[in-house]
Amino acid sequence: MSNPKLTSPTEVTRLLTKYDFKCKKRLGQNFLVDQNTLQIIINSLKLNKEDCILEIGTGIGTLTSALSPLVKQVISVEKDKKLAPLLKENLSSSNNIEIIFEDIINFNLINFFEQKRKKGGKIEKIVGNLPYYISISLIRQILELNQYLKLAVFLVQKEVGERLMAQAGNKNYGILSLVAQYYSRPQKVHIVPSTVFYPQPKVSSMIIKFDIYKKPRVQVGSEKLFFNIIRASFQQRRKRLINSLSNYFKGEIAKTEIENILTETSIDKNRRGETLTLEEFAKLSMAMGNKLA
């Protein structure tokens, strides 16, 4: 049974004091202490009893214990081993929770998913309250596992959420937006004030949901080339496309060739990278791929 007391600030303070636990700012340890927000996260996961779910960042087990009665298994990865005794007290009544004390950034997720599949357990959903310092690199790493995952729900800093959803021409639009929208359909679920956390962070957060595509929604030829073109186009944001691409691919493909490709794909060479849509980047990638082949 989930522990409703874990969303009470008084209970959280009691636990942290009892186990002499100090929240570490560098690990982004802000624990969720709001029943309503917890419920919104759970609802957006569309859970069923057969789900095995992966949680990133166990914290004090608030979400972990709330998920446990609703699914087959919760596997939660937590970096901070100091939380072990506290989690033992909070989660001991559930027999379908597995805690792995590892740093998710160095954790081999592919290997982990493969092992699970061999044992007949399929993990297709992932959830977590992501600390700011890892959220960007981690989200990309997770979306690249699109052959395993169907759905991800994350609590992230609001500005990260805005970057993930930004469209061409928006000031928040960048590499992260394109990566997210290539692999998935990111949607804002809810804006969360800092008051739902203990200790309170200085910023607002966003619950964001990713419906992950089995196959990306655009054809790009070589993914490596596709992401290199995107990188080239955003490296110097103020530069015209023709210049940023010819600088980046110097020695591989001549400037005149790039001009021809842009004409061929009906993309104006004087545009800036940040005005190109995902579809335009895909077209460019296919056309350049043919020339480089």
N, C-alpha and C positions, 0 to 999 in steps of 0.2 A: 504494500500500500504506500502511495506517495506520502510524503511528510509535509502537510500544509504549513507546519510551523516554520519551515525553512524560508518561507517568504515573509516572515515577521522579523523586522530589524532587531527587536529585543532578543529573539531566539538566536539570531546570527551573532549578535554581540556576545551573548552568553557562551556560544560554542567557541568562538574565536578566543575568548578570554580563557575558557577552560583548557583549551589546547595550546594556549600561549602562542597563537598564530597572528603574525603581523602581515597585513596585505602588502604585497610588493608592487610598487608602482611600475617598475621596469618590466614586470610580467603582465601588466595590465589587469591586475586582480581587482575587478569590481564585480561583486556578486549580485545577482538579480534578487531583489527582495519584493517583488510585486506579483501577486497572484494573477492579475488581469493580463499582464504582459506575458507571463508564463503560458497562460491559456491561449493567447493569440499565436504564440510560437507553435504550440502543440496542434492547434487547429490547422495551421498552414502546412503541417506535415502529412495531412490526410492518412492517418495511421490505420493499419489493421493488425489483427492478432498474429499474422504470419511475418510481420516485418522484423528484420534484424536491423538495428539502427546504429550508426556510428556517431558518437558525440565527441566534439573537440573541446577540451577544457572542462574537466569535471567540476572544478571549483569545490564548493562544499556539498555538491550533489543535489542541488535544487531541481534542475531540469532532469537529471538522471533519475531521481526517485519518482518524479511525475510521469516520466515515460515508461518506467518499468511495468506497471500493471496493464499498459495498453498494447505492448508488443511482445514478440517472442524473446528477443534478447536486446540488451543495450550494452554496447562496447564503448567504453569511454577512455579517451587518451588524455592524460594529465601530466604536465611537466613537473609540477612541484610535489616531490615526495613527502614534504612536511605535512601535506594534507592527509596522508594515509590514516593515522589514528582517528582523525575526525570523521573521515569517510566511512571508516569501519563502524563507528557508532551510528552514523546516519543511514547507511545502506544495508546493514547486516540483515534486516528482515526480508530483503529481496533476494531470490536465488537465481535471477536471470540477468544479473549485472556483472560485467567483467571490467575491471579497471586496469589499464596498462599505463604504468608510469614511464613515459617516454616523452621526448620533445617531438611534437608532431612534424616539425620542419625537417628533422633528420630521420623520421620514421618511414620505412619503406612501405608505402600504401599499396603499390601494385602487388608486391609479394604477399602482403596481408590479405588483400581481396582474393588472390589466387588460392591461398591456403584455405580460406573460408569456403570458397566454392568447392574445393576438393572434399571438404567435410560436409558438403550439402547445404551450407548456410550462405545465402546470397545477401550481400548488403547493397541496397540500392538507394538508401536515403542517408543523408548526413546533416548534422545540425551542430550549432555551436555559437557561443558568445565569444567572438574573436577579438583578442587584444589587438589594438591598433598596429603595433609594431610588426605583426606578422600577417595581418589580414590580406594585404595586397598580393604578396608572393604566394601565400597559401591558397587564396581563391583561385589563382591561375593554375596552380598545381592540381587542385581538386577538379576543376573543370576539364582539365586534360585527361581525366580518368573517365571520360564520357562513355567508354565501352562498358563500364560497371555501374555507373550511377544514373538515376532518373531524376532525383530531386535533392536540392540542397536548400536549407533555410539557415541564414546566418544573422546574427545581431552584430552590426558593424557601426563604426562611427558614421554619422550622417553624411559627412562629405565623401566618404568612400562609397557609400550607397549611391550618391548623386553621380559620382564618376562612373560607376558600373552601368548606370542606366542612360547616361548622356548620349544624345544624338549628334550627328555631324553639325558643325557650326556652333555648338554650345561650348561655353568656356571650359566646362568640365570634361569635354570629350577628349579622349586620348587613347593610348595603347590599351589601357585597362578596359575601357568601354568596348573596344573592338574585340578583345579576347573574350570578354563575358558574352557579347552578343553573337559571336561566332559559334560558341559551344552551347549557348543556352538562351532562354528567354528570361532575363532578370526583371522582377517586378517588385515595386515597393509594397510592403504589406502594411507597415505601421511606423510612425515616427515615435520614438521613445524618449521622454525627458530624462535628464540625469538623475532625477529623484527616485527612479525605480532601482537604483543600484546602491550598494553599500561596499566601500565608501563611494561617495558620489564623484563621478568624473566631471571634468569641466565642460564637456561637450554633449550634445544630443546624439542619440543613436538611431539607427533605422533597422527594422526587421526587413530583410530582403530575401525573396524566394527565387530560386533558379529552377526552371523546368529545363532539364538537360537533354539536348538532342542526342539521339543515337548517332545520327549522321548530321554534321554541321549543315546549316541551312543554305550555304552557298558553296559552289564548287570553286576551288582555288588552285587546282593542280598540286604543286608542291607547297605543303604547309610551311616549310622552312622559308621558302622564298616569299610567301605571302606575309609572314610575320617580319621578315627583313624589310620588305617594302614599307610596311607600316612603321617599323622602327625608323627607317630612313626619312619618312615623311614627317615624323614628329620630333626628330632629333633637334632640328632647328625650326621651330614652329613658325617663325616669321618669313621663312624662305619660300620662294616659289617652288612648286613641285618639280619642275624641270631641273632646277639647281640642286635641290636636296637629293633627288634620285641619282643625278649624274655624279655628284660627290660620293655618294655611298657606294655606287656600283662601278666606281672608277677602275679601269683596267679589265673589267668583266664585260662591259657593254658601253659602246660609244654614245656620246651625248646625242648625236643625230639619230641613232637607233631609238633612243628613248623618246625623242621628239616624235618619231614616226609611230611608235607604239601608242603614245598619248593621242595622237591624231586618229589613229585606227580605232581606239576605244572611245572616241568622242569625249575625251577629258581635256579641258583647256590647260595647257602647260603652265599658264600663269596663276593657276589656282594654288591655294595653300593646302597642305596635307589635311589640316583639320576640317576642311569643307567636304572631304570625300566620304561617301557613305560606305558601309560594309560591302554592298554590292559592287560599287565602283572599284574598291580595292581588290575584290575578287576577280573582276574583269581584267584589271591591270596585271594581276598575278598570273592569270592564264596566258595573257598575251606575251608577257616577259618570259614566262616559262618556255613558250614555243620558240622564242628567239635564242634563249640560252641553251636549249637542248642540243 
